[in-house]
Amino acid sequence: LQAANRAAAQIEDISYGIQARRAFLAALEGNQQAAREYGEMALADMPVDAMIEVGTRYQVATALAIAGLIDEALEHLEIVRAQSGKADFAITEIDPFLAPLQGLERFDRLFEVSGGP
């Protein structure tokens, strides 16, 4: 994270993608506050585009899950699930970065078959 922060300091316009990556690195270091803050910055800075929103929210959710911010991670995954199809979301169930969520009832409900797409 320190190296990422040094590199980001040299960039005038830090994109949502860099902020999402910083959230992930902060999570790996166990820094919940920084993971949350960088995730919020990534979501605030992303362009208005459905595909970008789904991808960015997913990245933020993985960072929050790794950081142990379970409820926040699940909130983002619920939005991602609502915006993506079942087939697009299927890999989420076995994503190793989401291991802290696996087996939780709220996580498992994301994969239940419903009448929608």
N, C-alpha and C positions, 0 to 999 in steps of 0.2 A: 504494500500500500504506500509506503514511503516513496518508493521509486515512481509509482504511478502519480503520486501527488507532486513530486518534483517535475515530472514530465508535463503534467497538466498546468503547472504554474507558468510554463513557457508558451502555452497556447492561449491566445486571446479569447477565442470563442470555443468553450468546452461544450461538446455535443452531448446529447442525451445518451448516446452509446458509451461515451467515456464515463459519464456519471454512473451508468448501470454497471460498468466494469469495476469502477471504484467501490460501488456498493458490495459487489461480490468479493473483492479483495479484502474489504473491511470485515465482511462476515467471516472469511477464512481466518482472519486474525482474531476473531472473537469480539470485535468492536461493534456491539449492537447499535449504539447511537449513530456512529458513522455510517453503518449499513443502511439504517433507516433514512438518514439525512441525504445520502447520495442517491438512494432509491427515489426519494421524493423529488430531488432535483432532476433526475432522469425523466420522471413522469411529467414534471412541469415543463421541461424543455423539448419534449418530443413533438414533432410536427403532427398536425391533424391528419392522420392516415390510419385506417382501421388495422391494416397489416402491421404497421410499425407499432401501434398501441399494443396489439396482442403480443408481439415479440418482446417489447420493452417490459410490459407487465410480467411476462413469464420470467425474464431475467431478474427482475426485481424480486419476484416471488421466490426464486431459488436462493437469492442472496439472503432474504429474510428468513427462509427456512433454515439455512445453514447457521445464521446468527441466533437461531432459537426463538425468533419472533413468529411463533406458530400461527396465531390468529391473524396477524397482518399478512403473512404469506398466503394463508387460505383465502382471505378476502380478495387478493389479487388473482388467485387461481380461479375463484368463482366467476370473476369478471371475464377472465380469459376463456373459461369453459362456455360462458354464455355467448361469447363472440366468435367462437370457433366451432367447427363441426366435430362430431364424435371421432371421426378418423384422424383428424388433425390433432386432436387432444390425446389420443390413445397412448402415445409414448410417455406422457406425463406419469402414468401409473408406475412405470419402472425407472424413471429418471433417478439416478443415484444421488443427485444433488437435492432431491426432495425426500430422501430417506427419513428425515426427522418427522415427516408427515404421514408416511406409509403406515397403515394399520389404524389410523385415527378414523372414527366414524364420519366425521365431516369431510375428510379427504376421500374416503371410499364412496361417499354419496356422489361425488363428481363424476363417477364412472357408471352410475346406474342408468339403465336404459329408460328413456322417457319418450313421450310422443313426439318431441321436437327433433331437430337435426342433430 
